[in-house]
Amino acid sequence: MLFSSGIHAQEEMTVDTSRNIILLKETSAGITLHTQGWGLKFNKGYHKTAFRKRMITIEFLEMQSQKQIRTINPYFTNSKSYVYGKLNSVFILRGSYGIHKQLNRKPYWGGIELRFFYMGGLDLAIAKPVYLYILKPISPLGYEYSITEERYNPDEHFVDNIFGRASFTKGFDELSIYPGIHTKIGLDFDYGVYNSKVKSLEVGVILDVFARPVPIMAFNDPNYYFLTFYFSFNFGKRYN
């Protein structure tokens, strides 16, 4: 009996009594993987009621073209890989505001709490031009080359004279900005053991729309919008 009572006492000590307390504030960060790249995010939440909270989210992510393919110059064994036809590396800064609605409450012993959310806000797409190493023949027979660093030009640079990608830092003084808006909906699966700790998997869909088309690839029409599916892992804390 004493042994049995000791076991029950230890089990009771592991119960998270904070589940009976509404923690009004929440801060978390996470990493996002989506159908056209990846990104980082920061979340700030405020509970309006026990079942509804306001959420502010800041995200920074890359946006790749679905048609881009990495390749190399087959005529040079030491050439560097690059994406043929890529005009710009594109990144998006998002600021979102929305509502999370609780669909079920997590039992005291653990489990998963499910929330539905809808959010929207402003976008800022940043396009950095792609620079490449270009081969320039310096002998009449074309056996000797010099290598220059040039901004990709689809009218002058082809698979036979591109040696590879140049430094990523090249082109930051030539950024182009494209303002836009976005909306997203999804589900948030909170699987954390303790109510004071944020551990969740977020799954959803996002539509980004821009006033001017955002050019990524040279041989495709520029994008006025991006429709992406994503999931993200969030970690943080809840407090008062």
MDAnalysis code that builds the backbone (N, CA, C; Angstrom):
import MDAnalysis as mda
import numpy as np

u = mda.Universe.empty(720, n_residues=240, atom_resindex=np.repeat(np.arange(240), 3), trajectory=True)
u.add_TopologyAttr("name", ["N", "CA", "C"] * 240)
u.add_TopologyAttr("resid", np.arange(1, 241))
u.add_TopologyAttr("resname", ["MET", "LEU", "PHE", "SER", "SER", "GLY", "ILE", "HIS", "ALA", "GLN", "GLU", "GLU", "MET", "THR", "VAL", "ASP", "THR", "SER", "ARG", "ASN", "ILE", "ILE", "LEU", "LEU", "LYS", "GLU", "THR", "SER", "ALA", "GLY", "ILE", "THR", "LEU", "HIS", "THR", "GLN", "GLY", "TRP", "GLY", "LEU", "LYS", "PHE", "ASN", "LYS", "GLY", "TYR", "HIS", "LYS", "THR", "ALA", "PHE", "ARG", "LYS", "ARG", "MET", "ILE", "THR", "ILE", "GLU", "PHE", "LEU", "GLU", "MET", "GLN", "SER", "GLN", "LYS", "GLN", "ILE", "ARG", "THR", "ILE", "ASN", "PRO", "TYR", "PHE", "THR", "ASN", "SER", "LYS", "SER", "TYR", "VAL", "TYR", "GLY", "LYS", "LEU", "ASN", "SER", "VAL", "PHE", "ILE", "LEU", "ARG", "GLY", "SER", "TYR", "GLY", "ILE", "HIS", "LYS", "GLN", "LEU", "ASN", "ARG", "LYS", "PRO", "TYR", "TRP", "GLY", "GLY", "ILE", "GLU", "LEU", "ARG", "PHE", "PHE", "TYR", "MET", "GLY", "GLY", "LEU", "ASP", "LEU", "ALA", "ILE", "ALA", "LYS", "PRO", "VAL", "TYR", "LEU", "TYR", "ILE", "LEU", "LYS", "PRO", "ILE", "SER", "PRO", "LEU", "GLY", "TYR", "GLU", "TYR", "SER", "ILE", "THR", "GLU", "GLU", "ARG", "TYR", "ASN", "PRO", "ASP", "GLU", "HIS", "PHE", "VAL", "ASP", "ASN", "ILE", "PHE", "GLY", "ARG", "ALA", "SER", "PHE", "THR", "LYS", "GLY", "PHE", "ASP", "GLU", "LEU", "SER", "ILE", "TYR", "PRO", "GLY", "ILE", "HIS", "THR", "LYS", "ILE", "GLY", "LEU", "ASP", "PHE", "ASP", "TYR", "GLY", "VAL", "TYR", "ASN", "SER", "LYS", "VAL", "LYS", "SER", "LEU", "GLU", "VAL", "GLY", "VAL", "ILE", "LEU", "ASP", "VAL", "PHE", "ALA", "ARG", "PRO", "VAL", "PRO", "ILE", "MET", "ALA", "PHE", "ASN", "ASP", "PRO", "ASN", "TYR", "TYR", "PHE", "LEU", "THR", "PHE", "TYR", "PHE", "SER", "PHE", "ASN", "PHE", "GLY", "LYS", "ARG", "TYR", "ASN"])
u.atoms.positions = np.array([
    [0.833, -1.205, 0.000],
    [0.000, 0.000, 0.000],
    [0.869, 1.258, 0.000],
    [1.920, 1.263, 0.845],
    [2.792, 2.428, 0.868],
    [3.480, 2.633, -0.470],
    [3.881, 1.514, -1.098],
    [4.535, 1.581, -2.400],
    [3.568, 2.125, -3.448],
    [2.307, 1.626, -3.412],
    [1.287, 2.085, -4.356],
    [0.981, 3.556, -4.161],
    [0.907, 4.009, -2.911],
    [0.630, 5.416, -2.644],
    [1.755, 6.300, -3.147],
    [2.985, 5.820, -3.053],
    [4.132, 6.584, -3.543],
    [4.076, 6.785, -5.032],
    [3.657, 5.741, -5.746],
    [3.551, 5.834, -7.211],
    [2.506, 6.873, -7.595],
    [1.324, 6.820, -6.932],
    [0.266, 7.773, -7.248],
    [0.697, 9.198, -6.934],
    [1.458, 9.387, -5.893],
    [1.932, 10.729, -5.542],
    [2.853, 11.280, -6.617],
    [3.743, 10.417, -7.176],
    [4.650, 10.844, -8.225],
    [3.878, 11.190, -9.494],
    [2.834, 10.399, -9.822],
    [2.035, 10.670, -11.009],
    [1.331, 12.015, -10.890],
    [0.805, 12.325, -9.694],
    [0.092, 13.574, -9.504],
    [1.032, 14.766, -9.648],
    [2.303, 14.602, -9.303],
    [3.260, 15.695, -9.411],
    [3.543, 16.057, -10.859],
    [3.290, 15.162, -11.823],
    [3.569, 15.442, -13.219],
    [2.408, 16.130, -13.921],
    [1.256, 16.258, -13.246],
    [0.102, 16.907, -13.862],
    [0.374, 18.408, -13.992],
    [0.094, 18.963, -15.160],
    [0.318, 20.387, -15.406],
    [-0.883, 21.173, -14.895],
    [-0.783, 21.700, -13.671],
    [-1.907, 22.427, -13.073],
    [-2.162, 23.763, -13.766],
    [-1.234, 24.243, -14.594],
    [-1.437, 25.512, -15.297],
    [-2.520, 25.409, -16.355],
    [-2.991, 24.186, -16.662],
    [-4.073, 24.055, -17.636],
    [-5.362, 24.680, -17.118],
    [-5.485, 24.851, -15.831],
    [-6.671, 25.464, -15.250],
    [-6.559, 26.984, -15.195],
    [-5.435, 27.523, -15.648],
    [-5.206, 28.960, -15.634],
    [-5.127, 29.458, -17.072],
    [-5.839, 30.516, -17.398],
    [-5.770, 31.100, -18.737],
    [-4.535, 31.994, -18.816],
    [-3.584, 31.621, -19.631],
    [-2.384, 32.434, -19.870],
    [-2.689, 33.346, -21.048],
    [-2.653, 34.644, -20.833],
    [-3.198, 35.607, -21.784],
    [-2.250, 35.952, -22.925],
    [-0.944, 35.753, -22.741],
    [0.019, 36.185, -23.749],
    [0.841, 34.994, -24.258],
    [1.325, 35.139, -25.467],
    [2.081, 34.044, -26.090],
    [3.137, 34.621, -27.027],
    [4.343, 34.098, -26.946],
    [5.438, 34.482, -27.837],
    [6.103, 33.222, -28.364],
    [6.315, 33.157, -29.671],
    [6.937, 31.963, -30.249],
    [7.669, 32.324, -31.536],
    [8.529, 31.435, -31.947],
    [9.256, 31.559, -33.212],
    [9.242, 30.203, -33.893],
    [9.494, 30.198, -35.196],
    [9.445, 28.919, -35.896],
    [10.118, 28.961, -37.242],
    [10.171, 27.814, -37.855],
    [10.703, 27.656, -39.207],
    [9.602, 27.128, -40.104],
    [9.525, 27.669, -41.317],
    [8.466, 27.330, -42.262],
    [9.050, 26.656, -43.494],
    [8.424, 25.593, -43.935],
    [8.736, 24.948, -45.205],
    [7.490, 25.041, -46.070],
    [7.654, 25.590, -47.279],
    [6.499, 25.716, -48.174],
    [6.843, 25.202, -49.561],
    [5.862, 25.191, -50.430],
    [6.020, 24.539, -51.726],
    [6.976, 25.267, -52.664],
    [7.440, 26.474, -52.285],
    [8.393, 27.194, -53.122],
    [9.573, 27.743, -52.323],
    [9.873, 27.106, -51.193],
    [11.028, 27.556, -50.434],
    [10.870, 27.329, -48.946],
    [11.511, 28.177, -48.155],
    [11.476, 28.060, -46.700],
    [11.612, 29.449, -46.094],
    [11.387, 29.549, -44.775],
    [11.492, 30.841, -44.129],
    [11.481, 30.743, -42.619],
    [11.561, 31.906, -41.971],
    [11.540, 32.023, -40.521],
    [10.374, 32.908, -40.117],
    [9.874, 32.721, -38.887],
    [8.723, 33.500, -38.449],
    [8.803, 33.801, -36.957],
    [8.089, 34.861, -36.566],
    [7.957, 35.253, -35.167],
    [6.488, 35.546, -34.896],
    [5.946, 35.010, -33.792],
    [4.528, 35.147, -33.476],
    [4.341, 35.819, -32.120],
    [3.298, 36.637, -32.030],
    [2.908, 37.250, -30.765],
    [1.397, 37.115, -30.636],
    [0.938, 36.448, -29.552],
    [-0.472, 36.179, -29.397],
    [-1.056, 36.793, -28.142],
    [-2.349, 37.145, -28.212],
    [-3.075, 37.723, -27.080],
    [-4.449, 37.069, -27.000],
    [-4.756, 36.417, -25.916],
    [-6.044, 35.756, -25.757],
    [-7.144, 36.779, -25.487],
    [-8.202, 36.733, -26.309],
    [-9.389, 37.547, -26.067],
    [-10.330, 36.806, -25.109],
    [-10.458, 35.497, -25.318],
    [-11.215, 34.615, -24.430],
    [-10.422, 33.328, -24.299],
    [-10.973, 32.356, -23.585],
    [-10.297, 31.071, -23.433],
    [-10.233, 30.316, -24.756],
    [-11.112, 30.659, -25.706],
    [-11.198, 29.897, -26.954],
    [-10.827, 30.710, -28.190],
    [-10.368, 31.928, -28.004],
    [-10.111, 32.802, -29.145],
    [-8.934, 33.717, -28.818],
    [-7.992, 33.815, -29.752],
    [-6.849, 34.693, -29.523],
    [-6.496, 35.454, -30.787],
    [-5.978, 36.652, -30.581],
    [-5.456, 37.453, -31.677],
    [-3.984, 37.106, -31.876],
    [-3.550, 37.070, -33.126],
    [-2.173, 36.684, -33.416],
    [-1.548, 37.679, -34.391],
    [-0.340, 38.111, -34.064],
    [0.469, 38.937, -34.963],
    [1.686, 38.125, -35.357],
    [1.966, 38.051, -36.662],
    [3.062, 37.224, -37.170],
    [3.929, 38.029, -38.135],
    [5.240, 37.914, -37.981],
    [6.216, 38.472, -38.918],
    [6.969, 37.299, -39.539],
    [7.031, 37.272, -40.863],
    [7.716, 36.179, -41.570],
    [8.706, 36.741, -42.586],
    [9.805, 36.043, -42.758],
    [10.756, 36.345, -43.826],
    [11.094, 35.033, -44.511],
    [10.853, 34.954, -45.827],
    [11.031, 33.685, -46.526],
    [11.485, 33.903, -47.960],
    [12.043, 32.867, -48.517],
    [12.424, 32.909, -49.927],
    [11.272, 32.400, -50.769],
    [11.229, 32.862, -52.031],
    [10.207, 32.412, -52.972],
    [10.891, 32.002, -54.272],
    [10.954, 30.707, -54.500],
    [11.578, 30.188, -55.709],
    [10.526, 29.975, -56.794],
    [11.003, 29.840, -58.017],
    [10.115, 29.454, -59.112],
    [9.934, 27.944, -59.098],
    [8.725, 27.495, -59.398],
    [8.464, 26.057, -59.456],
    [9.157, 25.407, -60.649],
    [9.619, 26.222, -61.603],
    [10.221, 25.684, -62.824],
    [11.746, 25.766, -62.824],
    [12.347, 26.272, -61.762],
    [13.797, 26.410, -61.787],
    [14.485, 25.070, -61.555],
    [15.552, 24.849, -62.316],
    [16.332, 23.615, -62.237],
    [17.808, 23.986, -62.166],
    [18.500, 23.427, -61.211],
    [19.927, 23.719, -61.049],
    [20.736, 22.889, -62.040],
    [21.752, 23.496, -62.641],
    [22.568, 22.826, -63.643],
    [24.018, 23.285, -63.521],
    [24.897, 22.729, -64.350],
    [26.307, 23.127, -64.397],
    [26.740, 23.194, -65.858],
    [27.868, 23.845, -66.108],
    [28.460, 23.864, -67.439],
    [29.174, 22.522, -67.662],
    [28.715, 21.698, -68.613],
    [29.280, 20.350, -68.772],
    [30.682, 20.326, -69.374],
    [31.165, 21.480, -69.869],
    [32.459, 21.515, -70.545],
    [33.618, 21.822, -69.601],
    [33.304, 22.138, -68.333],
    [34.348, 22.476, -67.375],
    [34.104, 21.687, -66.097],
    [35.093, 20.890, -65.703],
    [34.909, 20.011, -64.547],
    [34.816, 20.776, -63.233],
    [35.353, 21.980, -63.168],
    [35.350, 22.756, -61.921],
    [34.304, 23.870, -61.923],
    [33.345, 23.791, -62.841],
    [32.308, 24.824, -62.897],
    [31.378, 24.718, -61.692],
    [30.674, 25.816, -61.386],
    [29.772, 25.873, -60.245],
    [28.323, 25.749, -60.694],
    [27.503, 25.168, -59.846],
    [26.098, 24.995, -60.193],
    [25.380, 26.347, -60.167],
    [24.320, 26.455, -60.964],
    [23.510, 27.667, -61.029],
    [22.139, 27.295, -61.587],
    [21.221, 28.232, -61.517],
    [19.879, 28.020, -62.072],
    [19.795, 28.790, -63.378],
    [19.720, 28.060, -64.481],
    [19.696, 28.720, -65.784],
    [18.365, 29.459, -65.973],
    [18.457, 30.699, -66.372],
    [17.270, 31.509, -66.622],
    [16.767, 32.283, -65.425],
    [17.419, 32.159, -64.265],
    [16.939, 32.854, -63.074],
    [17.432, 34.294, -63.058],
    [16.483, 35.224, -63.075],
    [16.809, 36.640, -63.084],
    [17.085, 37.183, -61.686],
    [16.234, 36.782, -60.729],
    [16.307, 37.357, -59.390],
    [16.119, 36.300, -58.322],
    [16.799, 36.506, -57.204],
    [16.467, 35.790, -55.978],
    [15.422, 36.623, -55.254],
    [14.280, 36.013, -54.934],
    [13.154, 36.760, -54.377],
    [12.893, 36.323, -52.940],
    [12.707, 37.318, -52.071],
    [12.374, 37.090, -50.668],
    [11.146, 37.924, -50.335],
    [10.336, 37.421, -49.406],
    [9.108, 38.116, -49.025],
    [9.101, 38.357, -47.524],
    [8.827, 39.592, -47.147],
    [8.615, 39.965, -45.749],
    [7.116, 40.145, -45.552],
    [6.544, 39.347, -44.656],
    [5.098, 39.396, -44.407],
    [4.821, 39.894, -42.992],
    [3.799, 40.730, -42.874],
    [3.259, 41.112, -41.578],
    [1.792, 40.737, -41.544],
    [1.395, 39.863, -40.606],
    [0.038, 39.318, -40.583],
    [-0.657, 39.610, -39.268],
    [-1.974, 39.737, -39.357],
    [-2.819, 39.843, -38.171],
    [-4.031, 38.951, -38.393],
    [-4.428, 38.211, -37.357],
    [-5.577, 37.338, -37.527],
    [-6.053, 36.736, -36.225],
    [-6.958, 35.770, -36.363],
    [-7.628, 35.153, -35.235],
    [-7.394, 33.647, -35.246],
    [-7.098, 33.084, -34.070],
    [-7.033, 31.642, -33.860],
    [-8.243, 31.228, -33.020],
    [-9.012, 30.265, -33.514],
    [-10.170, 29.765, -32.782],
    [-9.922, 28.330, -32.336],
    [-10.124, 28.091, -31.061],
    [-9.911, 26.751, -30.516],
    [-11.070, 25.842, -30.914],
    [-10.733, 24.663, -31.480],
    [-11.749, 23.689, -31.878],
    [-11.947, 22.605, -30.836],
    [-10.905, 22.269, -30.095],
    [-11.034, 21.314, -28.993],
    [-10.005, 21.646, -27.918],
    [-10.340, 21.378, -26.676],
    [-9.435, 21.648, -25.556],
    [-8.608, 20.410, -25.255],
    [-7.333, 20.634, -25.018],
    [-6.432, 19.529, -24.714],
    [-6.775, 18.936, -23.339],
    [-6.895, 17.616, -23.223],
    [-7.151, 16.998, -21.913],
    [-6.012, 17.296, -20.931],
    [-6.303, 17.165, -19.628],
    [-5.305, 17.480, -18.608],
    [-4.086, 16.576, -18.705],
    [-4.275, 15.358, -19.267],
    [-3.164, 14.415, -19.335],
    [-2.317, 14.581, -20.602],
    [-2.672, 15.527, -21.441],
    [-1.897, 15.755, -22.653],
    [-2.744, 15.584, -23.903],
    [-2.100, 15.315, -25.010],
    [-2.827, 15.158, -26.268],
    [-2.575, 16.331, -27.196],
    [-3.510, 16.570, -28.110],
    [-3.360, 17.616, -29.118],
    [-4.547, 18.571, -29.044],
    [-4.236, 19.857, -29.036],
    [-5.264, 20.897, -29.100],
    [-5.272, 21.454, -30.516],
    [-6.443, 21.566, -31.109],
    [-6.570, 21.961, -32.507],
    [-7.201, 23.347, -32.595],
    [-6.600, 24.216, -33.414],
    [-7.147, 25.551, -33.644],
    [-7.249, 25.821, -35.144],
    [-8.300, 26.508, -35.519],
    [-8.464, 27.007, -36.888],
    [-8.095, 28.482, -36.891],
    [-7.373, 28.937, -37.922],
    [-6.988, 30.341, -37.964],
    [-7.183, 30.935, -39.348],
    [-7.402, 32.228, -39.365],
    [-7.443, 33.002, -40.604],
    [-6.716, 34.309, -40.347],
    [-5.866, 34.703, -41.286],
    [-5.006, 35.865, -41.114],
    [-4.831, 36.589, -42.438],
    [-4.368, 37.805, -42.378],
    [-4.072, 38.583, -43.576],
    [-3.154, 39.727, -43.222],
    [-2.623, 40.398, -44.257],
    [-1.728, 41.511, -43.979],
    [-0.982, 41.993, -45.204],
    [0.137, 42.649, -44.954],
    [0.922, 43.302, -45.995],
    [2.152, 42.485, -46.352],
    [2.562, 42.608, -47.613],
    [3.758, 41.938, -48.138],
    [4.761, 42.969, -48.627],
    [6.007, 42.585, -48.604],
    [7.065, 43.339, -49.261],
    [7.991, 42.314, -49.916],
    [7.876, 42.179, -51.248],
    [8.755, 41.272, -51.980],
    [10.038, 42.010, -52.348],
    [11.165, 41.350, -52.129],
    [12.476, 41.934, -52.397],
    [13.168, 41.071, -53.446],
    [13.487, 41.675, -54.593],
    [14.135, 40.951, -55.687],
    [15.591, 41.382, -55.800],
    [16.496, 40.431, -55.608],
    [17.936, 40.695, -55.752],
    [18.421, 40.076, -57.057],
    [18.994, 40.862, -57.968],
    [19.429, 40.297, -59.241],
    [20.496, 39.216, -59.077],
    [20.435, 38.226, -59.959],
    [21.382, 37.119, -59.942],
    [22.631, 37.493, -60.747],
    [23.794, 37.252, -60.160],
    [25.064, 37.456, -60.844],
    [25.712, 36.097, -61.124],
    [26.366, 36.019, -62.285],
    [27.005, 34.777, -62.722],
    [28.458, 35.042, -63.106],
    [29.256, 33.970, -63.060],
    [30.600, 34.011, -63.632],
    [30.479, 33.675, -65.116],
    [30.977, 34.609, -65.963],
    [30.845, 34.473, -67.419],
    [32.222, 34.260, -68.043],
    [32.278, 33.296, -68.961],
    [33.522, 32.983, -69.673],
    [33.705, 33.919, -70.869],
    [34.882, 34.530, -70.959],
    [35.224, 35.408, -72.077],
    [36.472, 34.856, -72.773],
    [36.377, 34.462, -74.067],
    [37.558, 33.918, -74.758],
    [38.635, 34.986, -74.937],
    [39.883, 34.613, -74.656],
    [41.000, 35.562, -74.810],
    [41.986, 35.078, -75.867],
    [41.672, 33.952, -76.518],
    [42.520, 33.480, -77.626],
    [41.627, 33.258, -78.845],
    [42.156, 33.424, -80.055],
    [41.349, 33.275, -81.269],
    [40.692, 31.899, -81.388],
    [41.346, 30.863, -80.893],
    [40.803, 29.513, -81.006],
    [39.824, 29.176, -79.878],
    [39.769, 30.006, -78.896],
    [38.802, 29.799, -77.818],
    [39.223, 28.781, -76.780],
    [40.546, 28.522, -76.679],
    [41.016, 27.561, -75.681],
    [41.342, 28.215, -74.335],
    [41.440, 29.526, -74.329],
    [41.743, 30.240, -73.104],
    [40.632, 31.241, -72.819],
    [40.287, 31.356, -71.543],
    [39.167, 32.212, -71.161],
    [39.548, 33.036, -69.932],
    [38.955, 34.185, -69.852],
    [38.942, 34.945, -68.602],
    [37.533, 34.832, -68.026],
    [37.421, 35.025, -66.726],
    [36.127, 34.899, -66.071],
    [35.745, 36.236, -65.461],
    [34.566, 36.731, -65.821],
    [34.069, 37.992, -65.277],
    [32.784, 37.738, -64.493],
    [32.475, 38.664, -63.615],
    [31.266, 38.570, -62.789],
    [30.241, 39.546, -63.366],
    [29.128, 39.023, -63.874],
    [28.154, 39.869, -64.550],
    [26.732, 39.526, -64.100],
    [25.882, 40.546, -64.128],
    [24.463, 40.326, -63.863],
    [23.875, 39.512, -65.008],
    [23.072, 38.509, -64.665],
    [22.536, 37.621, -65.693],
    [21.696, 38.394, -66.707],
    [22.026, 38.185, -67.989],
    [21.305, 38.784, -69.110],
    [20.921, 37.654, -70.060],
    [19.625, 37.340, -70.186],
    [19.224, 36.204, -71.028],
    [19.558, 36.375, -72.510],
    [19.841, 37.614, -72.939],
    [20.183, 37.847, -74.346],
    [21.673, 37.640, -74.626],
    [22.482, 37.571, -73.571],
    [23.925, 37.456, -73.762],
    [24.541, 36.229, -73.109],
    [23.882, 35.668, -72.121],
    [24.471, 34.576, -71.341],
    [23.719, 33.277, -71.597],
    [24.476, 32.265, -71.992],
    [23.890, 30.975, -72.383],
    [24.637, 29.844, -71.670],
    [24.158, 28.632, -71.873],
    [24.736, 27.495, -71.149],
    [26.207, 27.278, -71.489],
    [26.659, 27.721, -72.665],
    [28.052, 27.465, -73.036],
    [29.021, 28.524, -72.525],
    [28.528, 29.696, -72.131],
    [29.466, 30.718, -71.618],
    [29.217, 31.081, -70.154],
    [28.337, 30.361, -69.492],
    [28.143, 30.560, -68.054],
    [29.005, 29.554, -67.312],
    [29.895, 30.054, -66.457],
    [30.774, 29.174, -65.688],
    [30.114, 28.729, -64.375],
    [29.217, 29.546, -63.860],
    [28.530, 29.183, -62.622],
    [28.020, 30.405, -61.879],
    [27.431, 30.167, -60.730],
    [26.875, 31.258, -59.933],
    [28.006, 32.075, -59.305],
    [27.785, 33.372, -59.206],
    [28.728, 34.256, -58.528],
    [28.346, 34.354, -57.056],
    [29.033, 35.208, -56.339],
    [28.778, 35.369, -54.907],
    [27.350, 35.861, -54.672],
    [26.696, 35.309, -53.643],
    [25.330, 35.708, -53.338],
    [25.258, 37.167, -52.896],
    [26.329, 37.697, -52.332],
    [26.327, 39.072, -51.856],
    [26.323, 40.093, -52.993],
    [26.621, 39.645, -54.194],
    [26.638, 40.557, -55.338],
    [25.212, 40.904, -55.749],
    [24.912, 42.183, -55.859],
    [23.597, 42.617, -56.310],
    [22.723, 43.222, -55.231],
    [23.214, 43.278, -53.986],
    [22.397, 43.848, -52.915],
    [22.219, 45.361, -53.052],
    [23.042, 46.000, -53.870],
    [22.874, 47.427, -54.110],
    [21.926, 47.701, -55.280],
    [21.288, 46.647, -55.812],
    [20.362, 46.796, -56.938],
    [19.005, 46.155, -56.637],
    [18.594, 46.191, -55.389],
    [17.347, 45.551, -54.992],
    [16.137, 46.266, -55.584],
    [15.104, 45.486, -55.895],
    [13.817, 46.026, -56.337],
    [12.752, 45.607, -55.329],
    [11.806, 46.509, -55.040],
    [10.787, 46.288, -54.029],
    [9.413, 46.199, -54.696],
    [8.617, 45.215, -54.262],
    [7.283, 45.007, -54.810],
    [6.289, 44.877, -53.656],
    [5.481, 45.903, -53.387],
    [4.501, 45.812, -52.298],
    [3.316, 44.939, -52.686],
    [2.700, 44.319, -51.684],
    [1.548, 43.462, -51.950],
    [0.775, 43.172, -50.680],
    [-0.181, 42.264, -50.790],
    [-0.991, 41.827, -49.656],
    [-1.070, 40.304, -49.675],
    [-1.545, 39.732, -48.570],
    [-1.681, 38.280, -48.514],
    [-2.819, 37.892, -47.576],
    [-3.274, 36.672, -47.729],
    [-4.231, 36.071, -46.819],
    [-3.864, 34.612, -46.627],
    [-4.139, 34.079, -45.443],
    [-3.835, 32.671, -45.202],
    [-4.832, 32.069, -44.223],
    [-5.074, 30.786, -44.401],
    [-5.932, 30.024, -43.499],
    [-5.247, 28.694, -43.221],
    [-5.608, 28.072, -42.095],
    [-5.000, 26.778, -41.796],
    [-5.405, 26.256, -40.438],
    [-4.692, 25.239, -40.011],
    [-4.921, 24.583, -38.727],
    [-3.624, 24.567, -37.933],
    [-3.754, 24.733, -36.625],
    [-2.606, 24.719, -35.718],
    [-2.788, 23.572, -34.732],
    [-1.834, 22.646, -34.720],
    [-1.882, 21.475, -33.848],
    [-0.916, 21.692, -32.683],
    [-1.441, 21.968, -31.505],
    [-0.618, 22.196, -30.319],
    [-0.423, 20.858, -29.607],
    [0.823, 20.344, -29.626],
    [1.111, 19.034, -29.038],
    [1.993, 19.140, -27.800],
    [2.195, 20.351, -27.283],
    [3.046, 20.528, -26.118],
    [2.470, 19.874, -24.867],
    [3.348, 19.398, -23.986],
    [2.934, 18.736, -22.747],
    [2.434, 19.757, -21.735],
    [3.103, 20.936, -21.664],
    [2.769, 21.934, -20.668],
    [2.083, 23.130, -21.327],
    [1.058, 23.644, -20.671],
    [0.301, 24.766, -21.199],
    [1.153, 26.030, -21.297],
    [2.178, 26.154, -20.474],
    [3.030, 27.339, -20.485],
    [4.080, 27.306, -21.598],
    [4.181, 26.189, -22.306],
    [5.146, 26.054, -23.392],
    [4.418, 25.891, -24.724],
    [4.875, 26.620, -25.737],
    [4.296, 26.503, -27.076],
    [5.098, 25.494, -27.878],
    [4.430, 24.432, -28.313],
    [4.986, 23.471, -29.250],
    [3.861, 23.103, -30.202],
    [3.949, 23.575, -31.446],
    [2.835, 23.344, -32.359],
    [3.309, 23.141, -33.787],
    [2.478, 22.446, -34.538],
    [2.663, 22.258, -35.972],
    [1.536, 22.993, -36.671],
    [1.908, 23.922, -37.545],
    [0.932, 24.740, -38.263],
    [0.918, 24.317, -39.729],
    [-0.267, 24.098, -40.268],
    [-0.434, 23.676, -41.664],
    [-1.447, 24.599, -42.324],
    [-1.134, 25.094, -43.508],
    [-2.078, 26.007, -44.136],
    [-1.744, 26.339, -45.574],
    [-2.483, 27.313, -46.113],
    [-2.291, 27.780, -47.489],
    [-2.253, 29.300, -47.471],
    [-1.374, 29.878, -48.291],
    [-1.181, 31.331, -48.330],
    [-1.277, 31.817, -49.772],
    [-1.971, 32.932, -49.954],
    [-2.033, 33.606, -51.252],
    [-1.405, 34.981, -51.106],
    [-0.295, 35.217, -51.839],
    [0.364, 36.521, -51.889],
    [0.035, 37.174, -53.227],
    [-0.410, 38.419, -53.201],
    [-0.797, 39.142, -54.419],
    [-0.052, 40.467, -54.461],
    [0.472, 40.825, -55.649],
    [1.283, 42.020, -55.798],
    [0.719, 42.934, -56.880],
    [0.912, 44.240, -56.678],
    [0.421, 45.226, -57.640],
    [1.211, 45.168, -58.942],
    [2.508, 44.903, -58.831],
    [3.369, 44.732, -60.007],
    [3.895, 43.298, -60.041],
    [4.067, 42.716, -61.229],
    [4.563, 41.341, -61.293],
    [5.990, 41.227, -60.784],
    [6.260, 40.137, -60.077],
    [7.574, 39.889, -59.486],
    [8.350, 38.944, -60.404],
    [9.434, 39.404, -61.037],
    [10.174, 38.550, -61.980],
    [11.174, 37.634, -61.281],
    [11.046, 36.342, -61.530],
    [12.018, 35.375, -61.012],
    [12.797, 34.745, -62.166],
    [12.083, 34.219, -63.149],
    [12.716, 33.544, -64.279],
    [12.593, 34.372, -65.556],
    [13.593, 34.257, -66.432],
    [13.631, 35.053, -67.651],
    [12.638, 34.572, -68.693],
    [12.374, 33.285, -68.733],
    [11.592, 32.727, -69.822],
    [10.163, 32.381, -69.405],
    [9.736, 32.908, -68.267],
    [8.366, 32.731, -67.804],
    [7.752, 34.092, -67.524],
    [6.442, 34.175, -67.577],
    [5.774, 35.422, -67.244],
    [6.010, 35.755, -65.772],
    [6.229, 37.023, -65.455],
    [6.386, 37.409, -64.041],
    [5.121, 37.082, -63.247],
    [5.289, 36.896, -61.952],
    [4.186, 36.459, -61.094],
    [3.500, 37.639, -60.412],
    [2.183, 37.757, -60.637],
    [1.384, 38.707, -59.878],
    [0.985, 38.113, -58.523],
    [1.016, 36.803, -58.429],
    [0.619, 36.167, -57.170],
    [1.376, 34.855, -56.994],
    [1.444, 34.408, -55.741],
    [2.005, 33.107, -55.380],
    [1.003, 32.405, -54.475],
    [0.634, 31.204, -54.835],
    [-0.234, 30.379, -54.005],
    [0.605, 29.218, -53.494],
    [0.832, 29.159, -52.195],
    [1.724, 28.155, -51.621],
    [1.051, 27.432, -50.461],
    [1.417, 26.170, -50.314],
    [1.016, 25.368, -49.165],
    [2.237, 25.231, -48.247],
    [2.006, 25.214, -46.943],
    [3.145, 25.243, -46.034],
    [2.840, 24.488, -44.747],
    [3.908, 24.167, -44.028],
    [3.796, 23.756, -42.631],
    [4.963, 24.368, -41.876],
    [4.731, 24.675, -40.608],
    [5.776, 25.285, -39.804],
    [5.733, 24.727, -38.391],
    [6.908, 24.666, -37.770],
    [7.046, 24.238, -36.383],
    [7.309, 25.482, -35.537],
    [6.508, 25.654, -34.477],
    [6.608, 26.826, -33.622],
    [6.961, 26.412, -32.197],
    [7.856, 27.186, -31.574],
    [8.291, 26.916, -30.209],
    [8.336, 28.241, -29.445],
    [7.840, 28.232, -28.201],
    [7.849, 29.454, -27.418],
    [7.243, 29.258, -26.047],
    [6.609, 30.322, -25.518],
    [6.055, 30.252, -24.164],
    [4.758, 31.046, -24.077],
    [3.944, 30.703, -23.062],
    [2.742, 31.456, -22.707],
    [2.914, 32.009, -21.290],
    [2.361, 33.186, -21.036],
    [2.584, 33.844, -19.760],
    [1.519, 34.903, -19.526],
    [1.511, 35.473, -18.349],
    [0.640, 36.606, -18.027],
    [1.460, 37.840, -17.700],
])
